[in-house]
Amino acid sequence: MITRAAASLGLSALLTRAAVTALRTRAPGDRRQRTNYAGRTVELYAGPAAALATTLATARVRPAAALAVAAAGACGAYDDVAKDDRRGFRAHLSALRHGEVTSGAVKLFGIGAAGLVAGALLKEKPVDKVLAGVVIAGAAHFVNLVDVRPGRAVGAVLLLGAPGLLRKGPGAELAAVAVGAAAAVLPDDLRERAMLGDTGVHALGAALGAAVVASNNRAGLVAHAAAVVAAAVYGDKISEAARSLV
C-alpha cells in the first residue's frame, strides 16, 4: 500500500520534472539562463519548476502552507530578476534606511509576512502562530544561505527533509513534497546544467519549514525557531561552511 507521504513525494517529483520540460519547450534561448560561480552558463528553469510543483503539491496537503511556498517563490523570482548581489540582512536594511528598497528587503518582509500568515492559519494559539511563522520564513532563508555551490541547497533540503518522512500525518506529507521536488532537480543541479536560483531555494525552504510546523508542538517549534534565528545571525559563517564542503 502506498502511503500518503510516498504519494506526495512522487507527485512533487513528477510535477517538477514536467514543469522543467514544459519551461524548456516554451521558453527556449537565453531568457532563463545565468552564469554560475564557475563561469558556466546554466538554466534557471529548475527554480520556477520546483516552486510551482511544490506549491501545487503542498496545496493538496495544507493550502495555508502553499500560500507561504508560493509567496517565497514569488519573492525569490523578483530577486532573480533584479539580480542584486548584496547578501545579508545588514546590507539590505542599510539600503532601506537610505530609501532604497532592494530585492533582498522584498524577500525579507514578503517571506516573513507570508510565513506569519501561514503560521497563523496552521496553528491555534498565538504564541505557536508566531513561532510557526518564524520557522517557515527562517527555513526559507536558511536554504538560501547554503545555496553557494551546486548541490548545496538541494542537499540541505534532502538531508533535513528525510527525517520528516518517518513521521505521520501532514508533516510527513509536506516533508515528502520538499524532498520529491529537490530529488527531481538534483541531477541537473550537480551536473551544473541548472540552478534553482532564489525562486527555487526559497520555495523549497518554505515547504521544509511548513513540514516542521505541521509535525511539532510548541517545544519543537521553539527549538527550530531558535535554530533558524541562529542561522540568520551567523549567516556568513554558514554560507562559508557550505562553500568549503567538498
NORTA-V768378 format. One line per field, one symbol per residue. ss: DSSP state (H for helix, E for strand, C for the rest). A space follows every 10 residues. Layout:
ss = ???
//
This chain:
ss = CCCHHHHHHH HHHHHHHHHH HHHHHHCCCC CCEEECCCCC EEECHHHHHH HHHHHHHHHH HCHHHHHHHH HHHHHHHHHH HHCCCCCCHH HHHHHHHCCC CCHHHHHHHH HHHHHHHHHH HHCCCHHHHH HHHHHHHHHH HHHHHCCCCC CHHHHHHHHH HHHHHHCCCH HHHHHHHHHH HHHHHHHHHH CCCECCHHHH HHHHHHHHHH HHHHHCCHHH HHHHHHHHHH HHHCHHHHHH HHHHCC
//
